[in-house]
Amino acid sequence: MKEETTKGQQETSQVFLCPGCGANMEFDVSVQRLKCPYCGMETDVRSEETIKEYDFDDVAKLEEQSEWNDEVNVVRCDGCGAETVIGKDETAARCSYCGSSHVLESKQSAGIKPEAILPFKVDKHKAKELFQKWMSRRWLAPGQLKYLYQSEKLISVYIPYWTYDSNVFATYSAQGGKHYYQTVVRDGKRVRVRKTRWYTVRGRISKFFDDVLVNASKNYDDNLMNKIEPFDTKELEAYKPQYISGHTAERYSRGVAEGFDIAKEKMEKILKEDVKKQVLRHYNEVRNIMLKARYTDVKYKHVLLPVWTSQYEFNNKKYRYIINGQTGKVSGKSPISWAKIGIIAGVAVAVVLVFVFLTGEASASSQTAMACHQWMGSIV
């Protein structure tokens, strides 16, 4: 199969010509192969190559020796500043973040070549269905919103991630609480009251972490990305440029060292939960857990994970949504219709007034009003 790159191409990072009719082949999500959209010829993409992991101390060396710079160029969006990787001979592409075609060649190095990729399992048609279903549940959103997002472009993009492996050894200190009871006199009555006596607890804990995922894109909000996780890294395939044909890919903007700081936060959060379970074997409560961790045999790799994304504008404000390209999980932000909020608030007040009229119990009505207020806060 002949591999080419074309100038002026708008979306794909590389072009793979069909050996049957010469048309551009693209990665077809439904068959997980390169497929010609005209004659239907298919070509297998999967590789038997082993996915490698690299020593954390060799980051600079790997960046310097990376062969990805020989395969791709980096373009920078003139609008949002995101950087997209494209084929070596291409002069144009769409931004991997906002979809704009206003991109300019950047002198930025492509960086470390991806070691693995998680192919799309959700196609564009399914992604639209999933988003429409998600949007239909935003019942506090303005009614006209459903007509706005349909006109926006849905982009399939591979988001850069780092994965980290590490052995972690930690010492910890915490306070373990044991319950005891005392009898006291209240309002002339003897009552039994529970109290807690706190003790200092120290210990050690160790754990091996495998494939801790960290978003390597500063453009894609961590909170939104966290909401569409998890990605099943057991389905990772060795990276081949054919997987990106018909899609876009973003260059990482968060380096390996910065990503590892985030990975350590994730690992220590899990370790604290393990410490909590350990302390609770002997105590009734636990608080003030402090860790001092040491990380050894740290390995990492650069992977690309699939996401469908777009944004729509409402009242001069932009709202983004993303869809996990493997599982179909949706996350996003949507505006709120204050008219609908007002109607709901009015109904809640009416309910309280009717309750007072029928029962005459002001104290009970205040509790009802408080409940309505808390409910309103939760939905807004």
Salt bridges, closest charged atoms under 4 A:
GLU4 OE2 - LYS2 NZ 2.82
GLU11 OE1 - LYS153 NZ 3.50
GLU42 OE1 - ARG33 NE 3.09
GLU53 OE2 - LYS301 NZ 2.94
ASP55 OD1 - LYS299 NZ 2.22
GLU71 OE2 - LYS113 NZ 2.85
GLU83 OE2 - ARG76 NH1 3.86
GLU129 OE2 - HIS125 NE2 3.08
GLU129 OE1 - LYS126 NZ 3.98
ASP211 OD1 - LYS301 NZ 2.69
ASP222 OD1 - ARG254 NH1 3.50
GLU235 OE1 - LYS121 NZ 2.91
GLU237 OE2 - ARG46 NE 3.55
GLU258 OE1 - LYS218 NZ 3.48
GLU258 OE2 - ARG254 NE 3.73
ASP261 OD1 - LYS264 NZ 3.66
ASP274 OD2 - LYS207 NZ 3.34
GLU285 OE2 - HIS179 NE2 2.69
